[in-house]
Amino acid sequence: MGGQMPLLDQPVLDQLTADVGQESAAFLISSLKQEIEKTGSALAKFASEGDLEQLEIQAHALKSAARSFGAMRLGEACYALEEAARDERAAEIGNLMSRFRTISEETLEAFGD
């Protein structure tokens, strides 16, 4: 299913723009992009340290934000990290982090400047 899921769900973005206006939507998306970068660094740190509790917390927070902005694949990548951390499946974290990095880069690019 992940391959079929859109990188960005355009109807969600359109609704955001309709709800808050073009200027505010652009500001909110810019804030999300910063959050993706900041949280991505934190996730990498917690993964390398084996801090599964913080990894779960940070992945959960970004999952919610990503989904609310229509970044569906990023939300799913965060969900996978969150679940693996919660279930203490440490052996899976490396591959999931690699997937997260790829999808976060694609998402940032899709949001554009």
Rosetta constraint file for C-alpha pairs under 8 A:
AtomPair CA 1 CA 5 HARMONIC 6.28 0.50
AtomPair CA 2 CA 73 HARMONIC 6.66 0.50
AtomPair CA 2 CA 76 HARMONIC 7.49 0.50
AtomPair CA 5 CA 72 HARMONIC 6.78 0.50
AtomPair CA 5 CA 73 HARMONIC 6.34 0.50
AtomPair CA 6 CA 71 HARMONIC 7.89 0.50
AtomPair CA 6 CA 72 HARMONIC 6.33 0.50
AtomPair CA 6 CA 73 HARMONIC 6.59 0.50
AtomPair CA 7 CA 71 HARMONIC 5.88 0.50
AtomPair CA 7 CA 72 HARMONIC 5.83 0.50
AtomPair CA 7 CA 73 HARMONIC 5.26 0.50
AtomPair CA 7 CA 74 HARMONIC 7.43 0.50
AtomPair CA 7 CA 106 HARMONIC 7.81 0.50
AtomPair CA 7 CA 107 HARMONIC 6.55 0.50
AtomPair CA 7 CA 110 HARMONIC 7.80 0.50
AtomPair CA 8 CA 70 HARMONIC 5.25 0.50
AtomPair CA 8 CA 71 HARMONIC 4.69 0.50
AtomPair CA 8 CA 72 HARMONIC 6.05 0.50
AtomPair CA 8 CA 73 HARMONIC 7.59 0.50
AtomPair CA 8 CA 107 HARMONIC 7.36 0.50
AtomPair CA 8 CA 110 HARMONIC 7.43 0.50
AtomPair CA 9 CA 13 HARMONIC 6.68 0.50
AtomPair CA 9 CA 70 HARMONIC 4.61 0.50
AtomPair CA 9 CA 71 HARMONIC 6.45 0.50
AtomPair CA 9 CA 72 HARMONIC 6.65 0.50
AtomPair CA 10 CA 14 HARMONIC 6.01 0.50
AtomPair CA 10 CA 70 HARMONIC 6.94 0.50
AtomPair CA 11 CA 15 HARMONIC 6.07 0.50
AtomPair CA 11 CA 70 HARMONIC 7.92 0.50
AtomPair CA 12 CA 16 HARMONIC 6.24 0.50
AtomPair CA 12 CA 68 HARMONIC 7.58 0.50
AtomPair CA 12 CA 69 HARMONIC 6.43 0.50
AtomPair CA 12 CA 70 HARMONIC 5.22 0.50
AtomPair CA 13 CA 17 HARMONIC 6.28 0.50
AtomPair CA 13 CA 69 HARMONIC 6.18 0.50
AtomPair CA 13 CA 70 HARMONIC 6.14 0.50
AtomPair CA 14 CA 18 HARMONIC 6.15 0.50
AtomPair CA 15 CA 19 HARMONIC 5.98 0.50
AtomPair CA 16 CA 20 HARMONIC 6.15 0.50
AtomPair CA 16 CA 21 HARMONIC 7.63 0.50
AtomPair CA 16 CA 25 HARMONIC 6.40 0.50
AtomPair CA 16 CA 69 HARMONIC 7.54 0.50
AtomPair CA 17 CA 21 HARMONIC 4.81 0.50
AtomPair CA 17 CA 22 HARMONIC 5.30 0.50
AtomPair CA 17 CA 24 HARMONIC 7.70 0.50
AtomPair CA 17 CA 25 HARMONIC 5.34 0.50
AtomPair CA 18 CA 22 HARMONIC 7.67 0.50
AtomPair CA 20 CA 24 HARMONIC 5.79 0.50
AtomPair CA 20 CA 25 HARMONIC 6.16 0.50
AtomPair CA 21 CA 25 HARMONIC 6.00 0.50
AtomPair CA 22 CA 26 HARMONIC 6.14 0.50
AtomPair CA 23 CA 27 HARMONIC 6.34 0.50
AtomPair CA 24 CA 28 HARMONIC 6.11 0.50
AtomPair CA 25 CA 29 HARMONIC 6.07 0.50
AtomPair CA 26 CA 30 HARMONIC 6.13 0.50
AtomPair CA 27 CA 31 HARMONIC 6.24 0.50
AtomPair CA 28 CA 32 HARMONIC 6.20 0.50
AtomPair CA 29 CA 33 HARMONIC 6.18 0.50
AtomPair CA 29 CA 69 HARMONIC 7.62 0.50
AtomPair CA 29 CA 111 HARMONIC 7.54 0.50
AtomPair CA 30 CA 34 HARMONIC 6.44 0.50
AtomPair CA 31 CA 35 HARMONIC 6.24 0.50
AtomPair CA 32 CA 36 HARMONIC 6.11 0.50
AtomPair CA 32 CA 65 HARMONIC 7.43 0.50
AtomPair CA 32 CA 66 HARMONIC 7.66 0.50
AtomPair CA 33 CA 37 HARMONIC 6.42 0.50
AtomPair CA 33 CA 108 HARMONIC 6.27 0.50
AtomPair CA 33 CA 111 HARMONIC 7.97 0.50
AtomPair CA 34 CA 38 HARMONIC 6.11 0.50
AtomPair CA 35 CA 39 HARMONIC 5.76 0.50
AtomPair CA 35 CA 62 HARMONIC 7.70 0.50
AtomPair CA 36 CA 40 HARMONIC 5.78 0.50
AtomPair CA 36 CA 62 HARMONIC 7.15 0.50
AtomPair CA 36 CA 104 HARMONIC 7.00 0.50
AtomPair CA 37 CA 41 HARMONIC 6.39 0.50
AtomPair CA 38 CA 42 HARMONIC 6.44 0.50
AtomPair CA 39 CA 43 HARMONIC 5.96 0.50
AtomPair CA 39 CA 58 HARMONIC 6.75 0.50
AtomPair CA 39 CA 59 HARMONIC 7.94 0.50
AtomPair CA 39 CA 62 HARMONIC 7.14 0.50
AtomPair CA 40 CA 44 HARMONIC 6.23 0.50
AtomPair CA 40 CA 101 HARMONIC 7.40 0.50
AtomPair CA 40 CA 104 HARMONIC 7.96 0.50
AtomPair CA 41 CA 45 HARMONIC 6.26 0.50
AtomPair CA 42 CA 46 HARMONIC 6.15 0.50
AtomPair CA 42 CA 55 HARMONIC 7.98 0.50
AtomPair CA 42 CA 58 HARMONIC 7.61 0.50
AtomPair CA 43 CA 47 HARMONIC 5.91 0.50
AtomPair CA 43 CA 55 HARMONIC 5.69 0.50
AtomPair CA 43 CA 58 HARMONIC 6.77 0.50
AtomPair CA 43 CA 59 HARMONIC 7.21 0.50
AtomPair CA 43 CA 97 HARMONIC 7.96 0.50
AtomPair CA 44 CA 48 HARMONIC 6.09 0.50
AtomPair CA 44 CA 97 HARMONIC 7.19 0.50
AtomPair CA 45 CA 49 HARMONIC 6.19 0.50
AtomPair CA 46 CA 50 HARMONIC 5.91 0.50
AtomPair CA 46 CA 51 HARMONIC 4.93 0.50
AtomPair CA 46 CA 52 HARMONIC 6.92 0.50
AtomPair CA 46 CA 54 HARMONIC 6.46 0.50
AtomPair CA 46 CA 55 HARMONIC 5.55 0.50
AtomPair CA 47 CA 51 HARMONIC 6.22 0.50
AtomPair CA 47 CA 52 HARMONIC 6.97 0.50
AtomPair CA 47 CA 55 HARMONIC 6.51 0.50
AtomPair CA 47 CA 93 HARMONIC 6.84 0.50
AtomPair CA 47 CA 94 HARMONIC 7.60 0.50
AtomPair CA 47 CA 97 HARMONIC 7.87 0.50
AtomPair CA 50 CA 90 HARMONIC 7.54 0.50
AtomPair CA 51 CA 55 HARMONIC 6.18 0.50
AtomPair CA 52 CA 56 HARMONIC 5.97 0.50
AtomPair CA 52 CA 85 HARMONIC 4.89 0.50
AtomPair CA 52 CA 86 HARMONIC 7.07 0.50
AtomPair CA 52 CA 88 HARMONIC 6.93 0.50
AtomPair CA 52 CA 90 HARMONIC 7.75 0.50
AtomPair CA 53 CA 57 HARMONIC 6.36 0.50
AtomPair CA 53 CA 85 HARMONIC 6.78 0.50
AtomPair CA 53 CA 86 HARMONIC 7.14 0.50
AtomPair CA 54 CA 58 HARMONIC 6.03 0.50
AtomPair CA 55 CA 59 HARMONIC 5.96 0.50
AtomPair CA 55 CA 81 HARMONIC 7.55 0.50
AtomPair CA 55 CA 82 HARMONIC 6.89 0.50
AtomPair CA 55 CA 85 HARMONIC 6.43 0.50
AtomPair CA 56 CA 60 HARMONIC 6.03 0.50
AtomPair CA 56 CA 81 HARMONIC 6.86 0.50
AtomPair CA 56 CA 82 HARMONIC 4.36 0.50
AtomPair CA 56 CA 83 HARMONIC 7.23 0.50
AtomPair CA 56 CA 85 HARMONIC 5.29 0.50
AtomPair CA 56 CA 86 HARMONIC 6.07 0.50
AtomPair CA 57 CA 61 HARMONIC 6.35 0.50
AtomPair CA 57 CA 82 HARMONIC 7.27 0.50
AtomPair CA 58 CA 62 HARMONIC 6.30 0.50
AtomPair CA 59 CA 63 HARMONIC 5.93 0.50
AtomPair CA 59 CA 78 HARMONIC 4.95 0.50
AtomPair CA 59 CA 79 HARMONIC 6.77 0.50
AtomPair CA 59 CA 81 HARMONIC 6.31 0.50
AtomPair CA 59 CA 82 HARMONIC 5.28 0.50
AtomPair CA 60 CA 64 HARMONIC 6.40 0.50
AtomPair CA 60 CA 78 HARMONIC 6.61 0.50
AtomPair CA 60 CA 79 HARMONIC 6.66 0.50
AtomPair CA 60 CA 82 HARMONIC 5.86 0.50
AtomPair CA 61 CA 65 HARMONIC 6.48 0.50
AtomPair CA 62 CA 66 HARMONIC 5.87 0.50
AtomPair CA 62 CA 75 HARMONIC 7.24 0.50
AtomPair CA 62 CA 78 HARMONIC 6.77 0.50
AtomPair CA 63 CA 67 HARMONIC 6.14 0.50
AtomPair CA 63 CA 74 HARMONIC 7.08 0.50
AtomPair CA 63 CA 75 HARMONIC 4.31 0.50
AtomPair CA 63 CA 76 HARMONIC 7.11 0.50
AtomPair CA 63 CA 77 HARMONIC 7.90 0.50
AtomPair CA 63 CA 78 HARMONIC 5.11 0.50
AtomPair CA 63 CA 79 HARMONIC 6.14 0.50
AtomPair CA 64 CA 68 HARMONIC 6.22 0.50
AtomPair CA 64 CA 75 HARMONIC 6.90 0.50
AtomPair CA 65 CA 69 HARMONIC 6.51 0.50
AtomPair CA 65 CA 75 HARMONIC 7.92 0.50
AtomPair CA 66 CA 70 HARMONIC 6.33 0.50
AtomPair CA 66 CA 71 HARMONIC 4.89 0.50
AtomPair CA 66 CA 72 HARMONIC 6.74 0.50
AtomPair CA 66 CA 74 HARMONIC 6.33 0.50
AtomPair CA 66 CA 75 HARMONIC 5.26 0.50
AtomPair CA 67 CA 71 HARMONIC 5.31 0.50
AtomPair CA 67 CA 72 HARMONIC 5.41 0.50
AtomPair CA 67 CA 74 HARMONIC 7.73 0.50
AtomPair CA 67 CA 75 HARMONIC 5.34 0.50
AtomPair CA 71 CA 75 HARMONIC 6.20 0.50
AtomPair CA 71 CA 107 HARMONIC 6.86 0.50
AtomPair CA 72 CA 76 HARMONIC 6.26 0.50
AtomPair CA 73 CA 77 HARMONIC 6.15 0.50
AtomPair CA 73 CA 103 HARMONIC 6.86 0.50
AtomPair CA 74 CA 78 HARMONIC 6.16 0.50
AtomPair CA 74 CA 100 HARMONIC 6.98 0.50
AtomPair CA 74 CA 103 HARMONIC 5.88 0.50
AtomPair CA 74 CA 104 HARMONIC 6.12 0.50
AtomPair CA 74 CA 107 HARMONIC 7.08 0.50
AtomPair CA 75 CA 79 HARMONIC 6.11 0.50
AtomPair CA 76 CA 80 HARMONIC 6.20 0.50
AtomPair CA 77 CA 81 HARMONIC 6.41 0.50
AtomPair CA 77 CA 96 HARMONIC 7.23 0.50
AtomPair CA 77 CA 99 HARMONIC 6.96 0.50
AtomPair CA 77 CA 100 HARMONIC 5.43 0.50
AtomPair CA 77 CA 103 HARMONIC 7.49 0.50
AtomPair CA 78 CA 82 HARMONIC 6.01 0.50
AtomPair CA 78 CA 100 HARMONIC 6.98 0.50
AtomPair CA 79 CA 83 HARMONIC 6.09 0.50
AtomPair CA 80 CA 84 HARMONIC 6.12 0.50
AtomPair CA 80 CA 96 HARMONIC 7.06 0.50
AtomPair CA 81 CA 85 HARMONIC 6.06 0.50
AtomPair CA 81 CA 93 HARMONIC 6.75 0.50
AtomPair CA 81 CA 96 HARMONIC 6.15 0.50
AtomPair CA 81 CA 97 HARMONIC 7.37 0.50
AtomPair CA 82 CA 86 HARMONIC 6.05 0.50
AtomPair CA 83 CA 87 HARMONIC 6.00 0.50
AtomPair CA 84 CA 88 HARMONIC 5.93 0.50
AtomPair CA 84 CA 89 HARMONIC 4.97 0.50
AtomPair CA 84 CA 90 HARMONIC 6.95 0.50
AtomPair CA 84 CA 92 HARMONIC 6.88 0.50
AtomPair CA 84 CA 93 HARMONIC 6.86 0.50
AtomPair CA 85 CA 89 HARMONIC 6.13 0.50
AtomPair CA 85 CA 90 HARMONIC 6.74 0.50
AtomPair CA 85 CA 93 HARMONIC 7.54 0.50
AtomPair CA 89 CA 93 HARMONIC 7.14 0.50
AtomPair CA 92 CA 96 HARMONIC 6.25 0.50
AtomPair CA 93 CA 97 HARMONIC 5.91 0.50
AtomPair CA 94 CA 98 HARMONIC 6.30 0.50
AtomPair CA 95 CA 99 HARMONIC 6.31 0.50
AtomPair CA 96 CA 100 HARMONIC 6.04 0.50
AtomPair CA 97 CA 101 HARMONIC 6.10 0.50
AtomPair CA 98 CA 102 HARMONIC 6.39 0.50
AtomPair CA 99 CA 103 HARMONIC 6.18 0.50
AtomPair CA 100 CA 104 HARMONIC 5.86 0.50
AtomPair CA 101 CA 105 HARMONIC 6.16 0.50
AtomPair CA 102 CA 106 HARMONIC 6.29 0.50
AtomPair CA 103 CA 107 HARMONIC 5.98 0.50
AtomPair CA 104 CA 108 HARMONIC 6.11 0.50
AtomPair CA 105 CA 109 HARMONIC 6.19 0.50
AtomPair CA 106 CA 110 HARMONIC 6.07 0.50
AtomPair CA 107 CA 111 HARMONIC 6.22 0.50
AtomPair CA 108 CA 112 HARMONIC 6.45 0.50
